[in-house]
Structures are given as C-alpha cells and as structure tokens.
C-alpha cells in the first residue's frame, strides 16, 4: 500500500491497483481514466521533480505526458506524476511474436500503418526540439481501433528535454554510438537515435528477429554485432528458424533497413510507409511478403489470367516472325524485345535499323544487349550503344575481354575496369573483383560478377542501379570451365557453369537471391536425363526455374538448398523446338524463341 498526495488530497494506492512495475517505478490505476507513476529511486527524486515541473505542454496526444505532480503527503517532495491511462493495450514487442499476431489477426499492413503513425509523432516532437530518447518495446503501447492500431508512448518522463537529459537506454534499441557513453551528461540522444530505435522495433515486428540478431561465429553477442554493424543482411549471420528473411520486404523498405543497420546511415522511416496494401500472405508457406510471388517458397501463379482453352491449360500465339534469325530476345514487361541480323544490318522489333558495317568487322563475334530504345553491341575490343530515338551511336571505352567485362540492364551499363565494377550511367562503383578474369552478367536490374581461381569460385550480386556487390558463398569446382551463363528475374540470378572433368561435361547450377544468399545448388552430368541439363535454355520467374524438356516444360523451385520438381507441363511440347530459348514475362507468360519465330505461351496453374 502506497500513500501519495495529488492536488493536495491524500490518495491510497493499493497493490490491487498496480498496473505495472519496472526499474524506474510502479504504475497504479487512478480514477476512471488515469494512472499514477511513483518513482522507486529516492536519489533521483530532486532531479525528476525539476524535469516534471519544466515539462512542455501541448505534446501529441499519443505521448502520455505528465498531467499533474504526485507528492509525498508528509514531506511534500515530488515522487511521481499523473498521466492518462490506456486500457486494453499491449506492448509493441508482442508484434514480433508470430503466435500473438496470428491469434490477434494482425497483419503486416496493420504493423506498417502503426509505425507510420509513430513516425509522425516523433516528427512532431523533433519539430519542438524534443527527443524521446529511450524508445523501446516496453514503452510503446498499442491498442486496437476499427481497421488500425493506435500507438501510445509511455514513460515520457524519461524524454530528453532542453536541460534535462534522458539518462536511460535499452540495449536492444539504443544506437550503437551510445554504447559506453555516460547518458547523464546529456546531448547523447538525437533525432537519429530516435529514428534508429523506431527502425529496430519495426524490423523486429515485420521479420521476427532483431536486426543484429541471429548467430555469428566471431561477434557472439548482440552488442558486438551492432557495434560492428554485422546485421542479418550479412552472409555470416545464421537466422533463427522463427525469422523471416529480408527478401519478404519490398525494395524501398528493405533498402531502408539495409542502409540503417548494415551501413549505419540512419534516417526517418520511408515516407508514406503504409500507403495502400503492401503485404500478402503466401497460401502455401504462410509467410507474409510484399511481392507478386512468394520469395520464400517461390509459389505464384505462372499466369494470372484464365486461358481461353481451359481443357488444355495452355494457349499459344505467334507474336513475331521474321525472315532472318533472332540474335537477341528479351522480355520487357509482357512484351518481347528482339533483334535480327540480315547480313550487316541490325533490325529491332520497333522497326529501327542500324548498319553495323562501319563499326564492326564481319567476324567480330558480337553480343547484343537490348533496351526499349537502345541496343548495346559488344565485341571483345569495342562496344557501341545505339540510340534508336536519336539515331546516334555512343562508343564506350572497352576493357580487357570486352564481351565478358561489359553488361547492361535497366538503362545502366556496367563495366569491369582495373578490378572495379563500375556503373557508367550513375558514375558509381559497385565493388572490387579480379581484373582480367571476371565475367559480368546483367538482367532485370541485377548484375552478377563471377570468376574462378583454381578450384575456388567467386560470385557477387548487386543491384545494377545502386549498392555494393554482395559475395555469394559457392562450393569449389574441379574440371575445366567451358562456358558460363546467367538467367535473371527481378530478385534472383541463376549462375550456370559447364565444366569438363576429363571424362564428361557437367552442368553446375547455383540459384542466388539479390542479397547474395545461395537458394539452391545442383550438379548435373550433361548426358543425364535430367531437364536441368538444359537450364541454359530456360527462364527464371519468381525464383523458380522453367526449362524445356523432351516432354514439354518442367518447373523447378528451391527447397532446402536444392532444386525441387514442382510441375510438368506436357501440353507445351508441340511449341518447343529443340534449340528453343525461354523468356518469362512480368505477367507470367512464357516466350519461346527459336530461329525466326517467337511464340507466347499462356499457362494456367
């Protein structure tokens, strides 16, 4: 039983009214809609009294600020304060628990809406020169209202005010720059530290793991990993089974978290975080994700519109037929980009033509990279980008092994020069590789760099637009490399390597995601009956590999580090010439390119 004075009136607080207890004090129910916090450390009472008396008015209603002072009825000193009570609330840390979220039917869209709301509250505090300071899972309460979650920031008495520092910090949410700092000296908490703490809580709520959680062989504690910025984006960190991978997030949110926790660049949460519906739940594995196809199990309808012939499950239509063979084909959205070569004249699907005779000798061994309005033509010693809109040709300084060391995608041209992967349009560097040995591949906005030294294989993946190369951990290989190739979708790359071990040719396949994680790997002898031996003719879509086979199409997914058979599509067999190449469109159609003809296959599940 505790006796205090409120507005000159003595109040008895019974243990039956106790709402909660922490390191700073105890909170009791008071009246119909209020609560009283009574401090537990007598040594800090004088300082707290001055801070409470100076507490600013007119704060956002989501901040449970002091409404009145609570005093010792005998000595008159301030021992606590009155604040608004929030009934039926839970602390935000519960959102990181899968079981709680499932029982309460709280989806990821509701979570992002909640944190967007908290971000606005912090912005209002910052505009007044205030810092919340010790923002953690225990002092952000959540209540439900129709269609949304509402935030309530408690323990506001610990906020950092002008002249009154915040002297507490929680290890899980405090910025690593504050480790070892004497918080009582003030000036430690900033807008950046508030943003960092909020980002941690959102990350945990969406991915069910702390951004510096998991297990690392060198940095064995959360504090050590946070100080070294060894986050869950690191290849060396093993995530707990309960965690979701960052790949479930959309590009903007994932990039924000990577900037915050892997690179230490802290900023407010992305603007309009909760605009519209971002997440959906995979009906197969149950993971929530923000993509058209599940990045965890790869499940997505191959085609989202009904076929005209439901009895066969497939519709085929010829979309391009030319007198000269196609030298390059690429899917762009639902459409096909293609180029033909008649003698020395290059023709595009748009009708644009280019005479290559002034630029390349007849036996130059050319490669053609297609963009909607440009064509990059590359030989081993020259590269020309032809702009079909202006009719101009732009020469690009060609490094050693030009065909292998240049690639383009999504308007960006990438080049290996002096051991650095450069982005020519952006003027940035992606990272270091081995000069003279590295081969670049690019597609769907991703770049893949690979080389081999002896039996050791190196591969790196990155966004073609921004960010660093991320190394992929690949197994060693024996045998002579005969050729390499790569296939891409928006978030994955398939690296293929054909080797000769002295007795037979062997195909090695490694499926990686855009964060550098190895999703699946296999080795297939080329004389084996497995359709995976024809992976070079295949296409990637949502992390799944579609390959042609004698009996039609075969679909593979990634499961537990291996390729797993998902589906046979025998009705496609009549439309698959022996040397056909497949290209997956953004809507799930399959383009079959062979000789002088391109056929679109519309598939149904």
N, C-alpha and C positions, 0 to 999 in steps of 0.2 A: 504494500500500500504506500502511495506517494502523495504528499500534500504539497500543493503549489498555489500561487496567487495569480489570478487572471483578472485584470481590470479592477484590482483592489479586493476581489472576492476570493475567499479560500475555496479551493476545489480539491476533492479527494479522488485520486486516480487509483482504481482497484486493478489488481492483476487480471481480473476478468475482462477489463477494457483494453488490455495490451494487444496492439496490432502487430508489432514487430520490434526486434531488438538487434542492434548492430554495434560496431566498435565505437561509434560516436554517441550513442544514446538509445533511449527507448521511446517508442511512439504509442500513444494511447488514444482511444476513441474519446471524443469530447463533443457532446451535444449531437444534434441531428445530422450535421454535415461537416464537422470539423474534427481535427486531430491535434494533439499536443505532443511536441517532441521535447523530451527532457534530456539534457546533456549528461553524460556519465563521467566526464573528466573534469574534476574541480579546478585543476591547474589552468585550464583553458577558458574558464568562465569569463574572466575580465575581458580578454580579447574578443571573445564571441559577443559579449554584450555590446561593445562599441560597434562591431560589424553589423549586428542586427539593428541597432539604432540608426545606422547610416544606410540601411538597405534601401535601394531605389524603389519608387512606386511605379505603377503603370507597366509592369512587365507583362509579357504574353500570358494569357490565361492558362496555357499548358504548363507553365512554370509554377510549382506550388511554393510561392514565396511566403515569407512570414507575414501574417496578418495582424499579429499583436505579440507583445512580450509576455513571457511567463516568468514569475519571480519566486524566490524563496519567501514564504509567508513570514518568516521571522527576521531574516537579515535584509531582505529587500533586493538582493542581487539577482541579476538575470540568470536564470537556469534553463531557459528554453523558449519556445515560441509556439504560437497557434498557427495552424495552416489549414487549408481546405482539405477535406478528406475525400479520397477516391475509393468507392466501394466496388467490389466485383472485379478488381484489377489483378493482373498477373505481371511478373517482371519480364522484360523483353528477352531475357535469356531462355525462356521456355520456347521461343520460336525456333531455337536451334535444335530442339528435340523432335525427331520425326514422329514419335508416338503421340506427343502432345498436339502437333499440327494436324495429324490425322484425326484424332478424337474431336478436336475443336473445328475441324473443317476449315482450316486457314490455309489458303493457297499462296503461292509466291507473289502473285499480283497484289494481294492484300498487304503482304510484307513490304513490297517496294512502295506502295502507297503510304504506309505508316512512316517509313523512313524519309520519304519526300516531305512529309508533314514536319518531322523533326528537323530536317534541314532548314525549313522556313523559320522555325522557332530559333534555331541557332543564328541564322542570318539577322533576325530581329535583335537578338542580344548583342551580336557583334556590332550592329549599327549604333548601339548605345555605348560602345567601348567596354562591354562586359564579356567575360569568358566563363563558360560553365565549369571548365576545369575537370573535375573528377567524374566524367561521364562513363558509366559502366552498366553492366547488365542488371545490377540491383537497384539503381536509382532512376531507371527509365521504366515506368509502369505503363501498361497497356489495358485499355478497356475496349469493349466492342460496342459499336453502334450500327444501325442498319446499313449494310453494304460497305463498311470500312472499319478500320481500327483507329483508335484515338490514343495519342501519347500524353504522358504526364511525367514531368521531370520533378523528382523529389530530391530531398537533401540539398535544397537550394542554398541553405546557409553556408555550404562549403564553396560556393561560387567565388571566382576571383573578381573582386571589385577594386576600383581605384583605391590604393592604400591598404587593402585587405587581401592578402594573397590566399589562394587555395593551397592548403598545406597537406592534402591527401591525394593519393593517386592509386589506381588499381593496376596491378601488373599486366593484366590481360588487355587493357585498353589504353594505358598511358603510352605516349610517344616514346620510342627508344632513346631519343635525345635527352630525355629527362631521367634516365637511369643514373642513379648515384647523385643526382642533384639535391641540394637542400631546398625543398619546396617552400620552407618557411621564409626564405629570403625574398620571395616574390619574383614576379617577372618571368616565371617559368612557363605558365600556361598561355597559349596564344590561340588565335583563330585556327591556326594549322593543327594544333594539338586537339582541339575540339573536332575538327574535320576527320582527323585520324581515328579518334575514338569511335565516332559515328560509323566510319567505314568498316572498322573491325566488327562492330555489332551487326551491321548489315551483311557483311561477308559470312559471319557465323550463322545468321538466320537463314541465308539462302543455301549455303553449302554444307552446313552442319559440321564445320571444323573451323578452328581458329586459323587466320591467315598464316601464322607461324606455327601451326600445329603439325601433327604427324611425327615421324621418326627420321632423324638424320644421323649418319654414322659419326660425324665429327662434332656437330653442335647438338648436344644431347638434351638441352633444356629449352623451353620456350623463350626465355630471356636471351639466351645465347643466340638462338636463331633470329630473333627480332633484331638484336644489335648488329648482326652480320647481314641482315636482310635476306636470309635464306628462307624463302616463303614456300608455300605449297606449289608455286609455279616452278620451283627448282626440280630438275630431274632426280636429284639425290634424295628427295623427301618422299618417304613412303606414307601414304594417307591411310587413316583408319578406314575400316570397311564401311562405317556408317556415313562417311563423307561423300558428297557429290563432287565430281571434277569440275574445274572452272569452265570446261568446254560447254557446260549446260547454259552458260550465260550468253547474252548477245554480245556483239562486238564492242559496243560502247561501254557496257558495264564491265566486261572482262578487261578491256584496255585500261579502264579507270583503276580497277583493283591492282592490275599489274604495275601501273605507274606508282601507285601508292605504296605497295608492300614489297615489290621486287626492286624498284628503282628509287624509292624514297621521295618521290615527287608528290606532295600532298596538296589536294585542292578540294573544294566543296563537291558534294555528290553531283553527278551529271544533272544538268537542267532537265526539268520535265521528266523526272525519273519514272513516274508512274503513269505517263500519258498512254492511254489505251491498254489493251491486253497484250502482255509481252510473253507470258509463260503458258505452256500447255503440259498436260501430263501424258506420258507415253502409256498407251494401253497395255503394252507388253511387259515392260520392266518397272513401270510405276514412277520413273524419275520425272521430275518437273524440269522442263527446258524451254529455251526461248528461240527455238529453231523450227523449221518446217519438218525436219526429220530428227529423230532422237539421236543425239551424238553418243549415247552410251551403248545402245544395242543396234543402232542403225535402222530401226524399223520406221518405215514411211511408205505410203502407197507409191508404187512406181509411177502410177498415173492417177491423177485426182479427178478425172472426168470419165464418165462412162463410155465404154466402147460402143460403136454402132452395131457390132456383131457380138452380143454377149455370149452366144453359144461357143464361139471360138476363143473369146478373151483377148483378141488381137485384131487391130486394123492396120493395114499397110497402105501408104500412099507415096508415090514418087514425087519428090519436091524439087529435084534438079536432075537434069540430064544434058550432057554436053558432048560435043564431038571429040574433044580432047580429054585425056585423063586428068583427074584431080591430082594436084601436087600438094594440097593442104586443105584440111577441113577442120572447122572448129564450131562448137555450139555456142551461140550467144543468145542468152535468154531462151526463148523457144525456137529461134531462127537458126539457120545454118550460115556460117561464113565459109566461103570456099574460094579456091583459086585454081585455074587451069593454065597449062603452058602449051602453046601451039608454036612449035619452033622456038623463037626467042621472045615471043610476045606473051606476057602475063595478063590474064583476064580475071577480074573479080566478079563475085555474084551481083554486084551493083551495076555491072557494065563497064566499069573503069578498066582501062588497059594501060600497060607500060611496056615499052620496048627495052628489054634488058641488054641488048647487044652493046650499047655504048658503055655499059658498066661492068659486065662480067664476061669472061671468055666462055666459050660454048661448053667446056668440060669442067666448069667451076665447082660442081658438086654443091648445089645451093640448098638452103633451108629457108622456108617461108613461114614467118610468124604473122598471123592475121589479127587485125583490129578492125572495128567497124569502118573506119575511114582511112586507114593506113595499112601498108604491108612492109614489114621488115624483111629484107632479103640479105642473107648472110652466107658468105663463103669463108674459107679458112683465113683469108687475108684481106677481106673487105666486107663492110656492112653498109647498106643503104636503106634508109627509111623513106618510102614513097608516100607522100600525102596526096590522096586521090581527090581531095577537095580543092587544093590549090594547084595540083599538078607539079609540085616541087619535089626534088629529091634531096635528102639531107644525109650527108656522109657521116658516119660515126667512126671515130678512131678505134681501130680494131686491135685487140690484144693478141697475144700468142694463142694459137688454136682458136681462131675466131668463132667457128661454129660451136665449139664446146663452151666458150667463155662468154657468150652473149645470149641473152634471152629476153623476151618481153611478154608482158601481160597487163591488162587493165590500163593501158596507156603509159606504163612505166617500162623503161629499158634498163636492164641490169647487166653489169659487166664485171669481169674479174680483171683487175689491173694491179700489178705489183703486190699480189697476195691479198687484195681487199675487194670485197663485193661492193660495188658502187651502184647507186640509183642515179641514173643520168638526169632524169627529169626533175627529181626532187633535190638533187645535189647533196645527197646524204650517203653515209656508209652503213652497211648492214653488219659487217664484221670481217674478220680475217680468215683466210683459207690458204691452201698451199698453191702458190703460183706455178703455172705450167702443168699441173696435174688435175685441177678442179674442173668438173663439168657442171654447168648450170642448166637447170630446167625451170620453166615457169608456166603457170596456168592458173586460171580462176583467182587471180590476185595473190597467189603464193609463189615463192621461189624456193627451190631445192638445190643445194650445192653438195656435191659428193666427190670424194677422191679416195684412193686406196694406196697404202704404203705397205708392201709385202702382203701379209695376210690380214692386216688391220684396215678396217674400213671406217671412213668418216663420212658423216652426213649432217647437214644443217638445214633447218627450215626457218622461214621468216615470211612476214607479210611483205609483198612487193612494194607497198606504199610507205611503211614506217616500221620502226622497231628493230631490235637486234636479231642476229642469227641465233637460233637455239639448237644446240647439238643433240643429235639423236644417238642413243646407245645402240650400236649394231654389233652383231656377232662377227667374229673373224671368218674369213673365207679362204679356201685354198683353190688352186686352179687358176688358169689364165683367163682374164676378163676379155670376152669377145665383144660385148656391147652392153650399154646401159640404156634405160629408158625411164620415163616417169609419166604417170597419169595423175590428174588432179580433179578434185571437186572443191567446193568453197572452203572446206575445213580439213581436207586430207590430201595426202600425196602418197602414191604407190611408187616405190622405187624398185625397179627390176634390174637384175644383173644376170646376164648369161655368161656362164663360165665353162671352160673346157678342162676337165680334171685329168686328161690324158687318155681316158677310155670312152667318155661320153660327154655330151653337152648337158648342163644342169641349169635350170632357171631358179634364181633366188628372188623371193618377193618379200618386201618389208612395207607394211602399211603404217604410216605415221600420221598424227594429227598436227594441227597448226601450232601447238605448244611444244612440239618435239617429242611427244610420247609415242613409244612404239606400241601400236594397237594389235598387230598380228604379223607373224612371220612364217614362212614356209620355204622348203626346198623341193623342187620337182624335177626329176630327170625328163629331158625333152622327149625321150622315147616312151615315157609313161602314158597311160591312157587318161590321165587327169586333165580336165579342161583348163586347169590353172597354167598348164604349159603354154597356153595361148593368151596369157594375160596381156601381152603387148598389144593385142588387137582389141582389148576390152575397154571398159569405161568405168569410172568411179561416179557414184551418186550417193550422197549422204553416208559416206563411209563404207558403202557396200560395193563390191566388185562384180560387174556383169561381164561375162566372157562368152564368146561364141564357141559352140561345140558341134560335133557332127550331128547331134540330135536336136539342135536348137540353141537356146540361150540357157546359161546356168548362172544363178545368182549366189554370191558368197557374202557372208558377213564376218565380223571379227568377234571372237568369243574366247576369253581367257588366253589371249596372246596367240591364237591360231585362227586360220580361216575355216569357217564352218559353212557347210552347204545349207542354203536356205530354200532354194526353189529351182525347179526345172521349168523351162518354157518351151516345150516341143513345137508349139504352133508357129514359132518364129523360124523354124528350119528352112522353109521354102524361100525365105528372104535373105539368107546368109550365104553369099558366095564364099569360096574357100579363103580368099585373101581379104575379106571384108574387115573394116575397122569400125568400131562402135564409138559413138559420142552421145553422152547423156545431156539432155536439155534441162533447163531450170524447172520445167513443169513435169519432168519425169518421162517424157518421150525418149525414144532411142533412135538416133540417126545412124543408119547403116550406109557407109560409104565404100564403094567398090568400083574401080575402073572409072567409067564415065557417068555413074549414076549414084544418087543419094536417095534413100528410102527412109521415110519416117514410120517407126513402129509405135503405135499407141497401145499400151498394155494396161490390163486391169489386174487387180490383186487376185 
